Amino acid sequence: MPADNGVFHIVDTIFQPPAAICPDKIFVAEQRSDARISSYGYECRSKNETRHLYLSDNMKPVGLATDNTEELVFWANDQDYPRRSPTSWISKISFNETGHHIINDTLVDPQGLFADPADKILYFASHSGYAIQKMNYNGSGVDTIYAQDGNLSFQPSDVAVDSDLGLVFFSVEGTDTVSGSLWSVYKNGSNPTQLLPNENYTAGLIQNYGLCIDTLAKQVYWVQGGNGGSIHCYAYGDTSCFKEIIIDQLNYPYMCDIDNTYAPFGGPTRIAWSEANRPGSVFYAWTNGSDTRSVKVTVATDLDAPMGIAFGCSPY
């Protein structure tokens, strides 16, 4: 619009200088013949580059979590053999590809992970151990937050934490593909609550693998896997989900993470997820459906069965 000394411009979007805004990478656990922990550039915030931080034919990585303050990547190896025995492990490595270390190798089938940078605590879902557990970043102090020991209908697959509220959210698979559930519990193990199914949502969750939360909007997202899978939203705060099914007709989606960098300034929130094929891919979409590109946008392709993913901000 015109002004006395020239033209007054209304800025109605957020500028995004390259390499200036976090997150700038997505870290991925790739599971099959090319078992590796990798990072991929996230749009123009980082160079369009691929880095393989760790490769090994002696691991089966599933869940993955990052701590940007410590510049660490954690991942779970669910080599659960013999079944339900403490023979699996969780590893870590720095963003600069140094310091690989197995922090605990006496775990039962860990899958989804969540790193809490405030307390330096790692939360994990013990799938065939029927439990949600936590431990220190060095692998010590393993503690069970909530469990239903021996209950075949209670096999946790992923976990995420809202540290502000002290709430732990987790996704649980049942004995078949349609008897899953979504839960919350406080960090101290109190008030375990089944959120879904409930009186308004009576259908069991279907192949519910990944879980991620938007701590600003107070919304939790769960991934329905399989061919034709989808991503669903559940509001645990005062802000309603834009829609219950964010995006569907996905090709074997597995785990997810949230980028709400711009949300405090009125910008959109994105959800990224892996599709665990061979080759597989990582995509993102807008959680509010406001962008016409909400059909999926590609982050990385030609991956080897990508499972766990996590946004990160790395100087390397």
Secondary structure, 3 states (H helix, E strand, C coil): CEECCEECCCCCCCCCCCCCCCCCEEEEEECCCCCEEEEEECHHHCCCCEEEEEECCCCCEEEEEEECCCCEEEEEECCCCCCCCCCEEEEEEECCCCCCEEEEEEECCEEEEEEECCCCEEEEEECCCCEEEEEECCCCCCEEEEECCCCCCCEEEEEEEECCCCEEEEEEECCCCCCEEEEEEECCCCCCEEEECECCECCCECCEEEEEEECCCCEEEEEECCEEEEEEEEECCCCCCCCCEEEEEEECEEEEEEECCCHHHCCCCEEEEEECCCCEEEEEEECCCCCHHHCCEEEEEEECCEEEEEEECCCC
